[in-house]
């Protein structure tokens, strides 16, 4: 069946030339990623606001918009390191060389699988990790890709790295919360910190209130900087799948800037070959790769997929080889040359690791608005049902300090973590430190544990089946 090309002008995107059915799928994918981030907002809101609400530090009418605003800022200021890590889970290179329908099937499968599971667990009031869900969905869609097109559908090395982060972060959160609560209880010994609020007007003292609002703010900001970046990564996946020539590389980086970085690297290599002839072969190989990169730079444009793909591959290759030279302690580099190569890598990474400001803005707004809606179901579970006692001030502050620290560090290392799991385990650790394991609500913990165990396989199976379904029609 033949479908003629349609040209439609979108805000920010400009003119898009796609056949009728692919244009429809493209719009659906854009709406789905916005929907995913919106659902992520109200699904994970409880992670930031439950403690301030249940300790009476802030009323919900103030806590929710406050958290939404800081989630928005977190996405906007958080960079794109985590987003690029998410993109590396799927076969980007293969998607650029295959028909657009393949990428469309993969993207739709990931988004719909993640949204279905997120909405289901939210409806049941079970804290569930959006990160866990999305990564499972990407693995499932990648397996579907492998079934049809052979190996390389899933970057198992990256999946293992992310999986370790998701597994270890709640364990670290639990242990750190126990230690911090012990410190507050036995070293600080401020009795006001352990007060359990009773009644609507029993509010914490001003200093404790400021502490709790500060921790809520930090969790909201770091949630945006980590979870929001996942939405940015998914948005970029859509743009690269449907419009590879325009979005596989950052055309906003001037050719002159790239050329300067490549020439700068060549100059360092020329000096180093003279000073260190033992590694001459390795350095000459990199010099040759740079010459090829210059050729692909001159040829790339926003309309030719093959030339843009070639340029991206060559820049990625050069970046990898430069990093290899920088980290090789046997190569004799002066400090200035070492710094010069690192600066060149940063400039070249702007070509492949990027997201337009408007993409970040759309995801920021979606997450921020989602934060203000649908928050109550999960908040009740976090605030009332993890432990057998009402949250006191110390427990609330401890769990959020631990969550903010863990998420912030993970974002710095470019690793996605589950805000839900980190905060839930922090509250559990604080409860155990206060009254032993008998202070935990076993029923709720079993539900959270069951969701934690089921999320990955369910998301994988859902995305795999959806990919195979969409592949038949798209």
C-alpha positions as CSV (number, residue, x, y, z in Angstrom):
1,X,0.0,0.0,0.0
2,X,1.4,3.4,-0.9
3,X,1.1,6.4,1.4
4,X,2.1,9.8,0.0
5,X,4.3,12.2,2.0
6,X,2.7,14.9,4.0
7,X,4.5,18.1,5.0
8,X,3.3,19.6,8.3
9,X,4.9,22.5,10.2
10,X,5.1,22.0,13.9
11,X,6.1,24.6,16.6
12,X,9.9,24.2,17.4
13,X,10.2,21.3,14.9
14,X,9.6,23.2,11.7
15,X,8.6,21.2,8.6
16,X,8.1,17.5,9.1
17,X,7.9,15.2,6.0
18,X,6.3,11.9,6.8
19,X,3.7,9.6,5.2
20,X,0.2,10.0,6.5
21,X,0.1,7.0,8.9
22,X,3.7,7.7,10.2
23,X,2.8,11.3,10.8
24,X,-0.2,10.1,12.9
25,X,2.0,7.7,14.8
26,X,4.6,10.4,15.4
27,X,2.0,12.7,17.0
28,X,0.7,9.8,19.1
29,X,4.3,9.1,20.3
30,X,4.8,12.8,21.3
31,X,1.5,12.8,23.2
32,X,2.5,9.5,24.8
33,X,5.8,10.7,26.1
34,X,4.2,13.8,27.5
35,X,1.5,11.6,29.1
36,X,4.2,9.3,30.5
37,X,6.0,12.2,32.2
38,X,2.7,13.6,33.4
39,X,1.8,10.2,35.0
40,X,5.3,10.1,36.4
41,X,4.7,13.4,38.1
42,X,1.6,12.4,40.0
43,X,2.8,8.9,40.5
44,X,6.0,10.0,42.2
45,X,4.7,13.2,43.9
46,X,4.3,11.4,47.2
47,X,8.1,10.8,47.4
48,X,8.6,14.5,48.0
49,X,5.4,15.7,49.7
50,X,4.3,12.8,51.9
51,X,6.6,13.7,54.8
52,X,5.8,17.5,54.9
53,X,2.1,16.7,54.7
54,X,2.1,14.0,57.4
55,X,4.3,16.0,59.8
56,X,2.0,19.1,59.2
57,X,5.0,21.1,58.0
58,X,3.0,22.2,54.9
59,X,-0.7,21.8,54.0
60,X,-1.3,19.9,50.7
61,X,-2.6,23.1,49.0
62,X,0.9,24.6,49.4
63,X,3.1,21.4,49.3
64,X,1.9,20.2,45.9
65,X,2.5,23.3,43.8
66,X,5.8,23.9,45.7
67,X,7.0,20.4,44.8
68,X,5.7,20.8,41.2
69,X,7.8,24.0,40.8
70,X,11.0,22.4,42.0
71,X,10.4,19.3,39.9
72,X,10.1,21.7,36.9
73,X,13.4,23.3,37.8
74,X,15.1,20.0,38.4
75,X,14.4,18.9,34.8
76,X,15.3,22.3,33.4
77,X,18.7,22.5,35.2
78,X,19.6,18.9,35.6
79,X,21.5,18.4,32.3
80,X,21.1,15.4,30.0
81,X,23.6,12.9,31.3
82,X,20.9,10.5,32.6
83,X,18.8,11.1,29.4
84,X,21.8,10.0,27.3
85,X,22.3,6.9,29.5
86,X,18.7,5.9,28.8
87,X,19.2,6.3,25.0
88,X,22.2,4.0,25.1
89,X,19.9,1.1,26.2
90,X,18.4,0.8,22.7
91,X,20.0,0.2,19.2
92,X,20.1,3.8,18.0
93,X,22.6,3.1,15.3
94,X,20.3,0.3,13.8
95,X,17.2,2.5,14.1
96,X,18.8,5.1,11.9
97,X,19.5,2.6,9.1
98,X,16.1,0.8,9.2
99,X,12.7,2.1,8.1
100,X,11.1,4.7,10.3
101,X,8.2,2.3,11.2
102,X,10.6,0.1,13.1
103,X,11.6,3.0,15.4
104,X,8.0,4.0,15.7
105,X,7.0,0.5,16.9
106,X,9.8,0.5,19.4
107,X,9.0,3.9,20.8
108,X,5.2,3.2,21.1
109,X,5.8,-0.2,22.8
110,X,8.1,1.4,25.4
111,X,5.8,4.3,26.2
112,X,2.5,2.4,26.3
113,X,3.9,-0.4,28.4
114,X,5.3,2.1,30.9
115,X,2.1,4.1,31.1
116,X,-0.1,1.0,31.5
117,X,1.9,-0.4,34.5
118,X,2.4,3.1,36.1
119,X,-1.4,3.8,36.0
120,X,-2.2,0.3,37.3
121,X,0.0,0.6,40.3
122,X,-1.1,4.2,41.0
123,X,-4.7,3.2,40.9
124,X,-4.0,0.4,43.5
125,X,-2.0,2.9,45.6
126,X,1.2,0.9,45.4
127,X,4.5,2.9,45.3
128,X,6.1,1.6,42.1
129,X,9.3,2.8,40.3
130,X,8.7,4.7,37.1
131,X,12.4,4.1,36.3
132,X,12.1,0.4,36.9
133,X,9.0,0.3,34.6
134,X,10.6,2.3,31.8
135,X,13.9,0.4,31.8
136,X,11.9,-2.9,31.7
137,X,9.9,-1.6,28.8
138,X,13.0,-0.6,26.9
139,X,14.5,-4.0,27.4
140,X,11.3,-5.7,26.3
141,X,11.1,-3.6,23.1
142,X,14.8,-4.2,22.5
143,X,14.2,-8.0,22.7
144,X,11.4,-7.6,20.2
145,X,13.8,-5.8,17.9
146,X,16.4,-8.6,18.4
147,X,13.7,-11.2,17.4
148,X,13.1,-9.4,14.1
149,X,16.5,-7.9,13.2
150,X,19.2,-10.0,15.1
151,X,21.6,-9.0,17.9
152,X,22.2,-5.6,19.4
153,X,18.6,-4.9,20.4
154,X,19.6,-4.4,24.0
155,X,22.8,-2.8,25.4
156,X,23.2,-5.4,28.1
157,X,26.3,-3.7,29.6
158,X,24.3,-0.5,30.1
159,X,21.3,-2.4,31.3
160,X,23.5,-4.1,33.9
161,X,24.9,-0.8,35.1
162,X,21.4,0.7,35.4
163,X,20.1,-2.4,37.0
164,X,22.8,-2.4,39.7
165,X,22.0,1.2,40.4
166,X,18.2,0.4,40.8
167,X,18.9,-2.5,43.1
168,X,21.6,-1.0,45.3
169,X,20.0,2.5,45.8
170,X,17.1,1.2,48.1
171,X,19.5,-0.9,50.1
172,X,21.8,2.2,50.6
173,X,18.7,4.3,51.4
174,X,17.5,1.8,54.1
175,X,21.0,1.6,55.7
176,X,21.7,5.3,55.6
177,X,18.3,6.1,57.2
178,X,18.9,3.7,60.1
179,X,22.3,5.3,60.7
180,X,21.0,8.8,60.5
181,X,18.1,8.1,62.8
182,X,20.5,6.5,65.3
183,X,22.7,9.6,65.1
184,X,19.7,11.9,65.8
185,X,18.4,9.7,68.6
186,X,21.6,9.1,70.5
187,X,23.9,12.0,69.6
188,X,21.7,15.0,68.8
189,X,19.0,13.9,71.3
190,X,16.6,16.7,70.4
191,X,13.3,15.5,71.8
192,X,11.3,17.9,69.7
193,X,12.5,16.0,66.6
194,X,10.7,12.8,67.7
195,X,7.3,14.4,68.3
196,X,4.4,12.8,66.5
197,X,1.9,15.5,65.4
198,X,-1.6,15.0,66.6
199,X,-4.5,17.1,65.3
200,X,-4.7,19.6,62.5
201,X,-3.1,22.5,64.4
202,X,-0.1,20.6,65.9
203,X,2.6,22.0,63.6
204,X,6.4,21.6,64.0
205,X,8.5,24.4,65.5
206,X,9.8,26.8,63.0
207,X,13.3,25.4,62.6
208,X,12.1,21.8,62.2
209,X,9.5,23.1,59.8
210,X,12.1,24.8,57.7
211,X,14.2,21.6,57.8
212,X,11.3,19.5,56.5
213,X,10.4,22.0,53.8
214,X,14.1,22.1,52.7
215,X,14.3,18.3,52.4
216,X,11.0,18.3,50.5
217,X,12.5,20.9,48.1
218,X,15.7,18.9,47.6
219,X,13.8,15.6,46.9
220,X,11.5,17.5,44.4
221,X,14.5,19.1,42.6
222,X,16.6,15.9,42.4
223,X,13.5,13.9,41.4
224,X,13.1,16.3,38.5
225,X,16.8,16.1,37.6
226,X,16.8,12.3,37.5
227,X,13.3,11.1,36.6
228,X,12.6,14.1,34.4
229,X,15.7,13.3,32.4
230,X,14.2,9.9,31.6
231,X,11.4,11.7,29.8
232,X,13.9,13.9,28.0
233,X,15.7,10.7,26.8
234,X,12.4,9.2,25.6
235,X,11.5,12.4,23.7
236,X,14.9,12.3,22.0
237,X,14.4,8.7,21.1
238,X,11.2,9.7,19.3
239,X,12.9,12.5,17.5
240,X,15.8,10.3,16.4
241,X,13.5,7.5,15.3
242,X,11.3,9.6,13.2
243,X,13.6,12.5,12.1
244,X,17.1,11.0,12.3
245,X,18.8,13.4,9.9
246,X,17.7,16.4,12.0
247,X,18.1,15.1,15.6
248,X,20.8,12.3,15.6
249,X,23.4,15.1,15.9
250,X,23.2,18.6,17.3
251,X,23.2,20.8,14.2
252,X,23.2,23.8,16.5
253,X,26.9,23.2,17.3
254,X,28.7,25.3,14.6
255,X,31.0,23.3,12.3
256,X,33.8,25.7,13.2
257,X,33.5,24.7,16.9
258,X,33.8,21.0,16.0
259,X,36.7,21.7,13.6
260,X,38.5,23.6,16.3
261,X,38.2,20.7,18.7
262,X,39.4,18.2,16.1
263,X,42.4,20.4,15.1
264,X,43.2,20.9,18.7
265,X,43.3,17.2,19.2
266,X,45.5,16.7,16.1
267,X,48.0,19.2,17.4
268,X,48.3,17.3,20.7
269,X,48.7,14.0,18.9
270,X,51.4,15.4,16.7
271,X,53.4,16.6,19.8
272,X,52.8,13.3,21.6
273,X,53.9,11.1,18.7
274,X,57.3,12.9,18.8
275,X,57.6,12.7,22.6
276,X,56.3,9.1,22.8
277,X,57.2,7.0,19.7
278,X,56.3,3.8,21.6
279,X,52.6,4.6,21.1
280,X,52.9,6.0,17.6
281,X,50.6,3.4,16.0
282,X,47.7,4.1,18.3
283,X,48.1,7.9,18.0
284,X,48.3,7.8,14.2
285,X,45.2,5.7,14.1
286,X,43.3,8.4,16.1
287,X,44.8,11.1,13.7
288,X,43.3,9.1,10.7
289,X,39.9,8.9,12.5
290,X,40.0,12.7,13.0
291,X,40.6,13.2,9.3
292,X,37.6,11.0,8.4
293,X,35.5,13.0,11.0
294,X,36.5,16.2,9.2
295,X,35.2,14.7,5.9
296,X,31.9,13.6,7.4
297,X,31.5,17.0,9.1
298,X,31.8,18.8,5.7
299,X,29.2,16.4,4.2
300,X,26.5,16.2,6.9
301,X,23.2,18.0,6.6
302,X,19.8,18.1,8.1
303,X,18.1,16.2,5.3
304,X,20.4,13.3,4.5
305,X,20.1,10.4,7.0
306,X,23.1,8.5,5.6
307,X,25.5,11.4,5.9
308,X,24.3,12.4,9.3
309,X,24.5,8.8,10.5
310,X,28.1,8.6,9.2
311,X,29.0,11.9,10.9
312,X,27.5,10.7,14.3
313,X,29.3,7.4,14.1
314,X,32.7,9.0,13.3
315,X,32.4,11.6,16.1
316,X,31.4,8.8,18.6
317,X,34.5,6.9,17.4
318,X,36.8,9.8,17.9
319,X,35.4,10.6,21.3
320,X,35.9,7.0,22.4
321,X,39.5,6.9,21.1
322,X,40.4,10.3,22.7
323,X,39.1,9.0,26.1
324,X,41.2,5.9,25.6
325,X,44.3,8.0,25.1
326,X,43.5,10.3,28.1
327,X,43.0,7.3,30.4
328,X,46.1,5.4,29.2
329,X,48.7,6.1,31.8
330,X,51.5,4.7,29.6
331,X,51.1,7.5,27.1
332,X,53.3,10.5,27.9
333,X,51.0,13.5,27.9
334,X,51.8,16.9,29.5
335,X,49.2,18.3,31.9
336,X,48.3,21.0,29.3
337,X,47.8,18.4,26.5
338,X,45.8,16.1,28.9
339,X,43.5,19.1,29.7
340,X,43.3,20.0,26.1
341,X,42.1,16.5,25.1
342,X,39.5,16.5,27.9
343,X,38.2,19.9,26.7
344,X,38.0,18.6,23.1
345,X,35.9,15.6,24.3
346,X,33.5,17.9,26.1
347,X,33.0,20.0,22.9
348,X,32.6,16.9,20.7
349,X,30.1,15.3,23.1
350,X,27.8,18.4,22.6
351,X,27.3,17.0,19.1
352,X,25.9,13.6,20.1
353,X,24.7,14.1,23.7
354,X,22.1,16.9,23.6
355,X,18.5,17.8,23.9
356,X,16.9,21.0,22.6
357,X,15.8,23.5,25.2
358,X,12.2,23.1,24.0
359,X,12.2,19.4,24.7
360,X,13.5,20.0,28.2
361,X,10.8,22.7,28.7
362,X,8.0,20.4,27.5
363,X,9.1,17.6,29.9
364,X,9.6,20.0,32.7
365,X,6.0,21.4,32.4
366,X,4.5,17.9,32.0
367,X,6.3,16.6,35.2
368,X,5.5,19.8,37.1
369,X,1.7,19.7,36.2
370,X,1.5,16.0,36.8
371,X,2.9,16.6,40.3
372,X,-0.1,18.7,41.1
373,X,-2.7,16.0,40.2
374,X,-3.4,12.6,41.5
375,X,-1.0,12.7,44.3
376,X,-3.2,11.5,47.2
377,X,-3.3,7.7,46.6
378,X,0.5,7.2,46.9
379,X,0.9,9.8,49.6
380,X,-1.4,7.9,51.9
381,X,0.6,4.7,51.4
382,X,3.9,6.5,52.0
383,X,2.7,8.5,55.0
384,X,0.5,6.0,56.8
385,X,1.1,2.5,55.7
386,X,4.8,1.7,55.6
387,X,5.2,1.9,59.4
388,X,2.8,1.1,62.2
389,X,3.1,4.6,63.6
390,X,2.5,8.1,62.3
391,X,5.6,9.7,60.9
392,X,7.4,11.9,63.4
393,X,9.6,14.9,62.4
394,X,12.9,13.0,62.6
395,X,11.6,10.1,60.4
396,X,10.3,12.5,57.8
397,X,13.5,14.5,57.6
398,X,15.8,11.4,57.7
399,X,14.0,9.7,54.8
400,X,14.1,12.8,52.6
401,X,17.7,13.7,53.4
402,X,18.7,10.2,52.4
403,X,16.5,10.2,49.3
404,X,17.8,13.6,48.1
405,X,21.4,12.6,48.7
406,X,21.1,9.3,46.9
407,X,19.2,10.7,43.9
408,X,21.5,13.8,43.6
409,X,24.7,11.6,43.6
410,X,23.1,9.2,41.1
411,X,22.3,12.1,38.8
412,X,25.9,13.3,39.1
413,X,27.1,9.9,37.9
414,X,24.5,9.8,35.1
415,X,22.6,6.8,36.6
416,X,18.8,6.6,36.8
417,X,17.5,5.5,40.2
418,X,14.0,4.9,41.6
419,X,12.9,7.9,43.8
420,X,10.0,5.7,45.0
421,X,12.2,2.9,46.2
422,X,14.8,5.1,47.7
423,X,12.3,7.1,49.7
424,X,10.2,4.1,50.7
425,X,13.3,2.2,51.9
426,X,14.4,5.4,53.8
427,X,11.1,5.6,55.6
428,X,11.3,1.8,56.4
429,X,14.8,2.3,57.7
430,X,13.7,5.3,59.9
431,X,10.8,3.2,61.3
432,X,13.1,0.2,62.1
433,X,15.6,2.6,63.8
434,X,12.7,3.9,66.0
435,X,11.0,0.7,67.0
436,X,12.6,-2.3,65.4
437,X,11.3,-4.4,62.6
438,X,8.0,-4.8,64.4
439,X,7.4,-1.1,63.6
440,X,6.9,-2.0,59.9
441,X,3.6,-2.7,58.2
442,X,4.2,-6.1,56.7
443,X,1.2,-6.0,54.4
444,X,2.2,-2.7,52.7
445,X,5.9,-3.9,52.5
446,X,4.7,-7.1,50.8
447,X,2.7,-5.1,48.3
448,X,5.7,-2.8,47.6
449,X,8.0,-5.8,47.3
450,X,5.6,-7.6,45.0
451,X,5.4,-4.5,42.7
452,X,9.2,-4.3,42.9
453,X,9.6,-7.9,41.8
454,X,6.9,-7.9,39.2
455,X,7.6,-4.5,37.6
456,X,10.6,-5.6,35.5
457,X,9.2,-8.9,34.0
458,X,5.7,-7.3,33.5
459,X,7.2,-4.3,31.7
460,X,9.5,-6.5,29.6
461,X,6.6,-8.8,28.5
462,X,4.2,-5.9,27.9
463,X,6.7,-4.0,25.8
464,X,7.8,-7.1,23.9
465,X,4.2,-8.0,23.0
466,X,3.3,-4.4,22.1
467,X,6.4,-4.1,19.8
468,X,5.4,-7.3,18.0
469,X,1.9,-6.1,17.6
470,X,2.9,-2.6,16.3
471,X,5.5,-4.2,14.0
472,X,2.7,-6.0,12.2
473,X,0.9,-2.8,11.4
474,X,3.5,0.0,11.3
